[in-house]
């Protein structure tokens, strides 16, 4: 066996030993048996590290123990078995035995057969463990991303009790409860994502990169609005003292063996080395620190996403130069990042990576971080599929009840239980006031506060406004004019059609809106086409709509609603130009006329002035008669 062949098993064995030294926490949830009476109790079960646990919620179902394929290592189709419930029936929880195949295979086969959840009974008495995903070299692991049902491991003794009850013909009803799987103390969630910049480690690396890309938008919204406090982390190991001077240790570690990462290709003779991964991990930690100091920690999501796209190992771009170009494109101070990173060749501790190693060690209920990737929410390790919707649901479960942000109430995350039968809560049909309140953890039936009026009651069968406050409020609404329409629409007609609300309520009474007729208490649509009140021009085609009408013209004609007529688009252009020419010539003629009048008045004025001057020196024709008379009198 060659040196390289000896080194790889020793290296991997050390990493495994180093991981096993840690305190791995098994994340649990509750399983409540509601029937039969002999088993009524609450039992602990371990959450599987695959599928989609219903964090913050519950799931009720009937337990079934199949007569064939009890280890679920084969497809149930081969045995003509289906777990799909009939219409109106409870979901089916399939109970299977541990052994012979991966936990994930059991879950996948149960899901394909229609199961809503899978319970795996341990085959020996031991503390509960976390059911994990198979190794990377499993060539059938492509089904992992398709597993969506929740899974739970139960103890052998509890499993035996369930099997006996089922075999005795009793109906076993259970309720899986994830509401307390994550602490939810306040209106802010703190979470960590332990990841790696390596993009050549197989399916897990691919899933991490894809998750960051998909989750980036939601993460940045939560962070920018102060709903969450996010911190990225990176796992490193140290080189065994016996190998510190070896070529392999020097190629996989920095700072003289203090901080190491496995070789990306698991081949020390080609490609990138583990030390390249450690340095990029360090750069990403420092990027977050500098961005956080500038008040923009959410830029980490942009950097990691852009780096994965622009600097992949497969294109030989996993380099310092490429990484720094991405940093500069995001406007983060590169000098501060380089200063934060320190000297990777120095024979001393790196304060940043030392803090990362210290953070790997668990405290209280958190447990050590030994698996990549790992998500820690409110100091509890997340279990389940690394998927945007599943992770966001888990984060939302970490908020104190009724403090969840709007993103947690989206259709992708939860179902609005108030939409169906008003959630079984009280509702005033006339005023549309309801006691159903949709929350992330399900609906609540609570009498509401409407415009300052507190309704009281059980929330299920009745709610009443406090009489004095309600009368006072109604009086103030009546006095305010428009406010009268806010309760029961003022007693006037109201109709919703295609997302638009038509109301007859006005400040001083009830009046049907345009396009409707009636007394305001009752209104009906006016058919403008049938009653020939509109769209009656030649060539017009009329179509009645709710509250209005549509009128169109054939050919190249254009309908003018205000004139109820069709005109040619070309003619309209010609008429427009003709009108402009008329205005132009009118202005010219007016100008010429004004000039002629001006000239005439000037000429007349000048003539009168000249004649007056000349009259002082000689008799003019108009003055001859006057001169003769004057001389005759002398």
Secondary structure, 3 states (H helix, E strand, C coil): CCHHHHHHHHHHHHHHHHHHCCCCCCCEEEEEEEECHHHCEEEEEEECCCCCCCCCCEEEEEEEECCCCCCCCCCHHHHCCCCCCCCCCCEEEEEEECCCCCHHHHHHHHHHCCCCEEEEECCCCCCCCCCCCCCCCCCCHHHHHHCCCEEEEECHHHHHHHHHHHHCCCCCEEEEECCCCCCCCCCCEEEEEEECCCCCCCHHHHHHHHHHHHHHHHHHHHHHCCCEEEEEEECCECCCHHHCCCHHHHHHEECCCCEECCCCCCCCCCCCCHHHHHHHHHHHHHHHHHHHHCCCCCHHHHHHHHHHHHCCHHHCCCCHHHHHHHHHHCCCCHHHHHHHHCCCCCCCCCHHHHHHHHHHCCCCCCCCCCCCCEEEECCEECCCCCCHHHHHHHHHCCCCCCCCCHHHHCCCCCCCCCCCHHHHCCEECCCCEECEEEECCEEEECCCEECCEEEEECCCCCEEECHHHHHHHHHHHHHCCHHHHHCHHHHCCEEEECCEEEECEECCEECCCCCEEECCCCEEECCCCCCCCCCCCCCEEEEEECCEEEEEECCCEEEECCCCEEEEHHHHHHHHHHHHHHHHHHHHHHHHHHHHHHHHHHHHHHHHHHHHHHCCCCCCHHHHHHHHHHHHCC
